[in-house]
Amino acid sequence: MSQFVIKNQAVAGTLESSDMQIMIDKNDGKGIELDLQSSVEFQYGDQIRKVILETLDHLGIKDAKVSVVDKGALDCTIKARTIAVVHRASDTVQSIDWEGLEAWNV
């Protein structure tokens, strides 16, 4: 997958049950800052963070402010929402190799 650059703020996802809403913005060279609010944070917070951070890493994102409101999303949804928000924030129109994502093992 290509390297992306966050150019503006973007949002992906919903606040419906079994989904998540993720917002991303530039972070002025401060690295990745991740704020997670989740109804299942006690049980799955570490896994949610891991999936988001590894997906950002695969996309080449090293500097971003990320805010997440999770409503019990599965890993595949977390990955898809993270990819979508990066694409929106980078103003890049690229096709996504969805089958290739399976090799990520996130």
CNS distance restraints for C-alpha pairs under 8 A (distance, minus, plus):
assign (resid   1 and name CA) (resid  58 and name CA) 7.21 0.50 0.50
assign (resid   1 and name CA) (resid  59 and name CA) 6.34 0.50 0.50
assign (resid   1 and name CA) (resid  97 and name CA) 7.84 0.50 0.50
assign (resid   2 and name CA) (resid  59 and name CA) 6.39 0.50 0.50
assign (resid   2 and name CA) (resid  60 and name CA) 7.42 0.50 0.50
assign (resid   3 and name CA) (resid  59 and name CA) 5.41 0.50 0.50
assign (resid   3 and name CA) (resid  60 and name CA) 4.67 0.50 0.50
assign (resid   3 and name CA) (resid  61 and name CA) 7.26 0.50 0.50
assign (resid   4 and name CA) (resid  59 and name CA) 6.19 0.50 0.50
assign (resid   4 and name CA) (resid  60 and name CA) 5.95 0.50 0.50
assign (resid   4 and name CA) (resid  61 and name CA) 6.39 0.50 0.50
assign (resid   4 and name CA) (resid  86 and name CA) 7.37 0.50 0.50
assign (resid   4 and name CA) (resid  87 and name CA) 7.69 0.50 0.50
assign (resid   4 and name CA) (resid  90 and name CA) 6.23 0.50 0.50
assign (resid   4 and name CA) (resid  92 and name CA) 7.88 0.50 0.50
assign (resid   5 and name CA) (resid  60 and name CA) 7.94 0.50 0.50
assign (resid   5 and name CA) (resid  61 and name CA) 6.75 0.50 0.50
assign (resid   5 and name CA) (resid  89 and name CA) 7.93 0.50 0.50
assign (resid   5 and name CA) (resid  90 and name CA) 5.41 0.50 0.50
assign (resid   6 and name CA) (resid  25 and name CA) 6.59 0.50 0.50
assign (resid   6 and name CA) (resid  26 and name CA) 5.81 0.50 0.50
assign (resid   6 and name CA) (resid  61 and name CA) 7.71 0.50 0.50
assign (resid   6 and name CA) (resid  64 and name CA) 7.18 0.50 0.50
assign (resid   6 and name CA) (resid  86 and name CA) 6.94 0.50 0.50
assign (resid   6 and name CA) (resid  89 and name CA) 5.30 0.50 0.50
assign (resid   6 and name CA) (resid  90 and name CA) 4.67 0.50 0.50
assign (resid   7 and name CA) (resid  25 and name CA) 7.64 0.50 0.50
assign (resid   7 and name CA) (resid  26 and name CA) 6.76 0.50 0.50
assign (resid   7 and name CA) (resid  89 and name CA) 5.75 0.50 0.50
assign (resid   7 and name CA) (resid  90 and name CA) 5.10 0.50 0.50
assign (resid   7 and name CA) (resid  91 and name CA) 7.09 0.50 0.50
assign (resid   8 and name CA) (resid  25 and name CA) 5.87 0.50 0.50
assign (resid   8 and name CA) (resid  26 and name CA) 6.63 0.50 0.50
assign (resid   8 and name CA) (resid  89 and name CA) 5.09 0.50 0.50
assign (resid   8 and name CA) (resid  90 and name CA) 6.82 0.50 0.50
assign (resid   9 and name CA) (resid  23 and name CA) 7.13 0.50 0.50
assign (resid   9 and name CA) (resid  24 and name CA) 5.59 0.50 0.50
assign (resid   9 and name CA) (resid  25 and name CA) 4.32 0.50 0.50
assign (resid   9 and name CA) (resid  26 and name CA) 7.09 0.50 0.50
assign (resid   9 and name CA) (resid  89 and name CA) 5.61 0.50 0.50
assign (resid  10 and name CA) (resid  23 and name CA) 5.65 0.50 0.50
assign (resid  10 and name CA) (resid  24 and name CA) 5.56 0.50 0.50
assign (resid  10 and name CA) (resid  25 and name CA) 6.72 0.50 0.50
assign (resid  10 and name CA) (resid  85 and name CA) 5.89 0.50 0.50
assign (resid  10 and name CA) (resid  86 and name CA) 7.69 0.50 0.50
assign (resid  10 and name CA) (resid  88 and name CA) 5.89 0.50 0.50
assign (resid  10 and name CA) (resid  89 and name CA) 4.95 0.50 0.50
assign (resid  11 and name CA) (resid  21 and name CA) 7.01 0.50 0.50
assign (resid  11 and name CA) (resid  22 and name CA) 5.63 0.50 0.50
assign (resid  11 and name CA) (resid  23 and name CA) 4.38 0.50 0.50
assign (resid  11 and name CA) (resid  24 and name CA) 6.61 0.50 0.50
assign (resid  11 and name CA) (resid  85 and name CA) 5.63 0.50 0.50
assign (resid  11 and name CA) (resid  88 and name CA) 7.66 0.50 0.50
assign (resid  12 and name CA) (resid  21 and name CA) 5.70 0.50 0.50
assign (resid  12 and name CA) (resid  22 and name CA) 5.45 0.50 0.50
assign (resid  12 and name CA) (resid  23 and name CA) 6.63 0.50 0.50
assign (resid  12 and name CA) (resid  81 and name CA) 5.83 0.50 0.50
assign (resid  12 and name CA) (resid  82 and name CA) 7.62 0.50 0.50
assign (resid  12 and name CA) (resid  84 and name CA) 6.32 0.50 0.50
assign (resid  12 and name CA) (resid  85 and name CA) 5.15 0.50 0.50
assign (resid  13 and name CA) (resid  19 and name CA) 6.79 0.50 0.50
assign (resid  13 and name CA) (resid  20 and name CA) 5.50 0.50 0.50
assign (resid  13 and name CA) (resid  21 and name CA) 4.29 0.50 0.50
assign (resid  13 and name CA) (resid  22 and name CA) 6.37 0.50 0.50
assign (resid  13 and name CA) (resid  81 and name CA) 6.03 0.50 0.50
assign (resid  14 and name CA) (resid  19 and name CA) 6.16 0.50 0.50
assign (resid  14 and name CA) (resid  20 and name CA) 5.60 0.50 0.50
assign (resid  14 and name CA) (resid  21 and name CA) 4.91 0.50 0.50
assign (resid  15 and name CA) (resid  19 and name CA) 6.36 0.50 0.50
assign (resid  15 and name CA) (resid  20 and name CA) 5.80 0.50 0.50
assign (resid  15 and name CA) (resid  21 and name CA) 5.93 0.50 0.50
assign (resid  15 and name CA) (resid  69 and name CA) 7.27 0.50 0.50
assign (resid  15 and name CA) (resid  70 and name CA) 7.45 0.50 0.50
assign (resid  15 and name CA) (resid  71 and name CA) 6.57 0.50 0.50
assign (resid  16 and name CA) (resid  20 and name CA) 7.29 0.50 0.50
assign (resid  16 and name CA) (resid  71 and name CA) 6.70 0.50 0.50
assign (resid  17 and name CA) (resid  71 and name CA) 5.20 0.50 0.50
assign (resid  17 and name CA) (resid  72 and name CA) 6.52 0.50 0.50
assign (resid  17 and name CA) (resid  73 and name CA) 7.71 0.50 0.50
assign (resid  18 and name CA) (resid  70 and name CA) 7.96 0.50 0.50
assign (resid  18 and name CA) (resid  71 and name CA) 5.31 0.50 0.50
assign (resid  18 and name CA) (resid  72 and name CA) 4.50 0.50 0.50
assign (resid  18 and name CA) (resid  73 and name CA) 4.36 0.50 0.50
assign (resid  18 and name CA) (resid  74 and name CA) 7.06 0.50 0.50
assign (resid  19 and name CA) (resid  70 and name CA) 6.49 0.50 0.50
assign (resid  19 and name CA) (resid  71 and name CA) 5.41 0.50 0.50
assign (resid  19 and name CA) (resid  72 and name CA) 6.17 0.50 0.50
assign (resid  19 and name CA) (resid  73 and name CA) 4.48 0.50 0.50
assign (resid  19 and name CA) (resid  74 and name CA) 7.71 0.50 0.50
assign (resid  19 and name CA) (resid  77 and name CA) 6.89 0.50 0.50
assign (resid  19 and name CA) (resid  78 and name CA) 7.90 0.50 0.50
assign (resid  20 and name CA) (resid  68 and name CA) 6.99 0.50 0.50
assign (resid  20 and name CA) (resid  69 and name CA) 5.65 0.50 0.50
assign (resid  20 and name CA) (resid  70 and name CA) 4.27 0.50 0.50
assign (resid  20 and name CA) (resid  71 and name CA) 5.53 0.50 0.50
assign (resid  20 and name CA) (resid  72 and name CA) 7.31 0.50 0.50
assign (resid  20 and name CA) (resid  73 and name CA) 5.92 0.50 0.50
assign (resid  20 and name CA) (resid  77 and name CA) 7.84 0.50 0.50
assign (resid  20 and name CA) (resid  78 and name CA) 7.05 0.50 0.50
assign (resid  20 and name CA) (resid  81 and name CA) 7.54 0.50 0.50
assign (resid  21 and name CA) (resid  68 and name CA) 5.76 0.50 0.50
assign (resid  21 and name CA) (resid  69 and name CA) 5.27 0.50 0.50
assign (resid  21 and name CA) (resid  70 and name CA) 6.46 0.50 0.50
assign (resid  21 and name CA) (resid  81 and name CA) 7.61 0.50 0.50
assign (resid  22 and name CA) (resid  66 and name CA) 7.00 0.50 0.50
assign (resid  22 and name CA) (resid  67 and name CA) 5.75 0.50 0.50
assign (resid  22 and name CA) (resid  68 and name CA) 4.49 0.50 0.50
assign (resid  22 and name CA) (resid  69 and name CA) 6.53 0.50 0.50
assign (resid  22 and name CA) (resid  81 and name CA) 6.94 0.50 0.50
assign (resid  22 and name CA) (resid  82 and name CA) 6.96 0.50 0.50
assign (resid  22 and name CA) (resid  85 and name CA) 7.00 0.50 0.50
assign (resid  23 and name CA) (resid  66 and name CA) 5.67 0.50 0.50
assign (resid  23 and name CA) (resid  67 and name CA) 5.15 0.50 0.50
assign (resid  23 and name CA) (resid  68 and name CA) 6.43 0.50 0.50
assign (resid  23 and name CA) (resid  85 and name CA) 6.92 0.50 0.50
assign (resid  24 and name CA) (resid  64 and name CA) 6.49 0.50 0.50
assign (resid  24 and name CA) (resid  65 and name CA) 5.59 0.50 0.50
assign (resid  24 and name CA) (resid  66 and name CA) 4.56 0.50 0.50
assign (resid  24 and name CA) (resid  67 and name CA) 6.52 0.50 0.50
assign (resid  24 and name CA) (resid  85 and name CA) 6.76 0.50 0.50
assign (resid  24 and name CA) (resid  86 and name CA) 7.32 0.50 0.50
assign (resid  24 and name CA) (resid  89 and name CA) 7.08 0.50 0.50
assign (resid  25 and name CA) (resid  64 and name CA) 5.67 0.50 0.50
assign (resid  25 and name CA) (resid  65 and name CA) 5.19 0.50 0.50
assign (resid  25 and name CA) (resid  66 and name CA) 6.68 0.50 0.50
assign (resid  25 and name CA) (resid  89 and name CA) 7.23 0.50 0.50
assign (resid  26 and name CA) (resid  63 and name CA) 6.79 0.50 0.50
assign (resid  26 and name CA) (resid  64 and name CA) 4.88 0.50 0.50
assign (resid  26 and name CA) (resid  65 and name CA) 6.02 0.50 0.50
assign (resid  27 and name CA) (resid  31 and name CA) 6.79 0.50 0.50
assign (resid  27 and name CA) (resid  32 and name CA) 7.44 0.50 0.50
assign (resid  27 and name CA) (resid  33 and name CA) 7.84 0.50 0.50
assign (resid  27 and name CA) (resid  63 and name CA) 5.75 0.50 0.50
assign (resid  27 and name CA) (resid  64 and name CA) 4.67 0.50 0.50
assign (resid  27 and name CA) (resid  65 and name CA) 5.28 0.50 0.50
assign (resid  28 and name CA) (resid  63 and name CA) 7.29 0.50 0.50
assign (resid  28 and name CA) (resid  64 and name CA) 7.88 0.50 0.50
assign (resid  29 and name CA) (resid  63 and name CA) 5.91 0.50 0.50
assign (resid  30 and name CA) (resid  63 and name CA) 6.30 0.50 0.50
assign (resid  30 and name CA) (resid  64 and name CA) 7.72 0.50 0.50
assign (resid  31 and name CA) (resid  62 and name CA) 5.70 0.50 0.50
assign (resid  31 and name CA) (resid  63 and name CA) 4.10 0.50 0.50
assign (resid  31 and name CA) (resid  64 and name CA) 6.19 0.50 0.50
assign (resid  32 and name CA) (resid  62 and name CA) 6.12 0.50 0.50
assign (resid  32 and name CA) (resid  63 and name CA) 4.97 0.50 0.50
assign (resid  32 and name CA) (resid  64 and name CA) 4.87 0.50 0.50
assign (resid  32 and name CA) (resid  65 and name CA) 5.93 0.50 0.50
assign (resid  32 and name CA) (resid  66 and name CA) 7.37 0.50 0.50
assign (resid  33 and name CA) (resid  64 and name CA) 6.37 0.50 0.50
assign (resid  33 and name CA) (resid  65 and name CA) 4.84 0.50 0.50
assign (resid  33 and name CA) (resid  66 and name CA) 5.97 0.50 0.50
assign (resid  34 and name CA) (resid  49 and name CA) 7.85 0.50 0.50
assign (resid  34 and name CA) (resid  65 and name CA) 6.28 0.50 0.50
assign (resid  34 and name CA) (resid  66 and name CA) 4.81 0.50 0.50
assign (resid  34 and name CA) (resid  67 and name CA) 5.96 0.50 0.50
assign (resid  34 and name CA) (resid  68 and name CA) 7.67 0.50 0.50
assign (resid  35 and name CA) (resid  66 and name CA) 6.21 0.50 0.50
assign (resid  35 and name CA) (resid  67 and name CA) 4.77 0.50 0.50
assign (resid  35 and name CA) (resid  68 and name CA) 6.14 0.50 0.50
assign (resid  36 and name CA) (resid  45 and name CA) 7.85 0.50 0.50
assign (resid  36 and name CA) (resid  49 and name CA) 7.76 0.50 0.50
assign (resid  36 and name CA) (resid  67 and name CA) 6.12 0.50 0.50
assign (resid  36 and name CA) (resid  68 and name CA) 4.85 0.50 0.50
assign (resid  36 and name CA) (resid  69 and name CA) 6.18 0.50 0.50
assign (resid  36 and name CA) (resid  70 and name CA) 7.45 0.50 0.50
assign (resid  37 and name CA) (resid  41 and name CA) 7.10 0.50 0.50
assign (resid  37 and name CA) (resid  68 and name CA) 6.06 0.50 0.50
assign (resid  37 and name CA) (resid  69 and name CA) 4.83 0.50 0.50
assign (resid  37 and name CA) (resid  70 and name CA) 6.13 0.50 0.50
assign (resid  38 and name CA) (resid  45 and name CA) 7.30 0.50 0.50
assign (resid  38 and name CA) (resid  68 and name CA) 7.89 0.50 0.50
assign (resid  38 and name CA) (resid  69 and name CA) 5.78 0.50 0.50
assign (resid  38 and name CA) (resid  70 and name CA) 4.49 0.50 0.50
assign (resid  38 and name CA) (resid  71 and name CA) 6.07 0.50 0.50
assign (resid  38 and name CA) (resid  72 and name CA) 7.30 0.50 0.50
assign (resid  39 and name CA) (resid  70 and name CA) 6.60 0.50 0.50
assign (resid  39 and name CA) (resid  71 and name CA) 5.78 0.50 0.50
assign (resid  39 and name CA) (resid  72 and name CA) 6.66 0.50 0.50
assign (resid  40 and name CA) (resid  44 and name CA) 5.82 0.50 0.50
assign (resid  40 and name CA) (resid  45 and name CA) 6.82 0.50 0.50
assign (resid  40 and name CA) (resid  70 and name CA) 7.89 0.50 0.50
assign (resid  40 and name CA) (resid  71 and name CA) 7.52 0.50 0.50
assign (resid  40 and name CA) (resid  72 and name CA) 6.30 0.50 0.50
assign (resid  41 and name CA) (resid  45 and name CA) 4.02 0.50 0.50
assign (resid  41 and name CA) (resid  46 and name CA) 7.69 0.50 0.50
assign (resid  44 and name CA) (resid  48 and name CA) 6.18 0.50 0.50
assign (resid  45 and name CA) (resid  49 and name CA) 6.20 0.50 0.50
assign (resid  46 and name CA) (resid  50 and name CA) 6.12 0.50 0.50
assign (resid  47 and name CA) (resid  51 and name CA) 6.20 0.50 0.50
assign (resid  48 and name CA) (resid  52 and name CA) 6.31 0.50 0.50
assign (resid  48 and name CA) (resid  75 and name CA) 7.21 0.50 0.50
assign (resid  48 and name CA) (resid  78 and name CA) 7.37 0.50 0.50
assign (resid  49 and name CA) (resid  53 and name CA) 5.99 0.50 0.50
assign (resid  50 and name CA) (resid  54 and name CA) 5.93 0.50 0.50
assign (resid  50 and name CA) (resid 106 and name CA) 7.88 0.50 0.50
assign (resid  51 and name CA) (resid  55 and name CA) 5.99 0.50 0.50
assign (resid  51 and name CA) (resid  75 and name CA) 6.74 0.50 0.50
assign (resid  51 and name CA) (resid  78 and name CA) 6.97 0.50 0.50
assign (resid  51 and name CA) (resid  79 and name CA) 6.51 0.50 0.50
assign (resid  51 and name CA) (resid 106 and name CA) 5.72 0.50 0.50
assign (resid  52 and name CA) (resid  56 and name CA) 6.17 0.50 0.50
assign (resid  52 and name CA) (resid  78 and name CA) 6.78 0.50 0.50
assign (resid  52 and name CA) (resid  79 and name CA) 6.53 0.50 0.50
assign (resid  52 and name CA) (resid  82 and name CA) 6.46 0.50 0.50
assign (resid  53 and name CA) (resid  57 and name CA) 6.12 0.50 0.50
assign (resid  54 and name CA) (resid  58 and name CA) 6.20 0.50 0.50
assign (resid  54 and name CA) (resid 106 and name CA) 6.63 0.50 0.50
assign (resid  55 and name CA) (resid  59 and name CA) 6.34 0.50 0.50
assign (resid  55 and name CA) (resid  79 and name CA) 6.32 0.50 0.50
assign (resid  55 and name CA) (resid  82 and name CA) 6.93 0.50 0.50
assign (resid  55 and name CA) (resid  83 and name CA) 7.25 0.50 0.50
assign (resid  55 and name CA) (resid 106 and name CA) 7.26 0.50 0.50
assign (resid  56 and name CA) (resid  60 and name CA) 6.28 0.50 0.50
assign (resid  56 and name CA) (resid  61 and name CA) 5.13 0.50 0.50
assign (resid  56 and name CA) (resid  62 and name CA) 7.44 0.50 0.50
assign (resid  56 and name CA) (resid  82 and name CA) 7.29 0.50 0.50
assign (resid  56 and name CA) (resid  83 and name CA) 7.74 0.50 0.50
assign (resid  57 and name CA) (resid  61 and name CA) 5.55 0.50 0.50
assign (resid  57 and name CA) (resid  62 and name CA) 6.75 0.50 0.50
assign (resid  58 and name CA) (resid 104 and name CA) 7.97 0.50 0.50
assign (resid  59 and name CA) (resid  83 and name CA) 7.81 0.50 0.50
assign (resid  73 and name CA) (resid  77 and name CA) 5.87 0.50 0.50
assign (resid  73 and name CA) (resid  78 and name CA) 6.24 0.50 0.50
assign (resid  74 and name CA) (resid  78 and name CA) 6.30 0.50 0.50
assign (resid  75 and name CA) (resid  79 and name CA) 6.13 0.50 0.50
assign (resid  75 and name CA) (resid 106 and name CA) 7.98 0.50 0.50
assign (resid  76 and name CA) (resid  80 and name CA) 6.17 0.50 0.50
assign (resid  77 and name CA) (resid  81 and name CA) 6.00 0.50 0.50
assign (resid  78 and name CA) (resid  82 and name CA) 6.11 0.50 0.50
assign (resid  79 and name CA) (resid  83 and name CA) 6.21 0.50 0.50
assign (resid  80 and name CA) (resid  84 and name CA) 6.12 0.50 0.50
assign (resid  81 and name CA) (resid  85 and name CA) 6.16 0.50 0.50
assign (resid  82 and name CA) (resid  86 and name CA) 6.30 0.50 0.50
assign (resid  83 and name CA) (resid  87 and name CA) 6.27 0.50 0.50
assign (resid  84 and name CA) (resid  88 and name CA) 6.24 0.50 0.50
assign (resid  85 and name CA) (resid  89 and name CA) 6.05 0.50 0.50
assign (resid  86 and name CA) (resid  90 and name CA) 6.02 0.50 0.50
assign (resid  87 and name CA) (resid  91 and name CA) 6.32 0.50 0.50
assign (resid  87 and name CA) (resid  92 and name CA) 5.75 0.50 0.50
assign (resid  87 and name CA) (resid  93 and name CA) 7.26 0.50 0.50
assign (resid  87 and name CA) (resid  94 and name CA) 7.98 0.50 0.50
assign (resid  88 and name CA) (resid  92 and name CA) 7.01 0.50 0.50
assign (resid  97 and name CA) (resid 101 and name CA) 6.68 0.50 0.50
assign (resid  98 and name CA) (resid 102 and name CA) 7.52 0.50 0.50
assign (resid 100 and name CA) (resid 104 and name CA) 7.58 0.50 0.50
assign (resid 101 and name CA) (resid 105 and name CA) 7.92 0.50 0.50
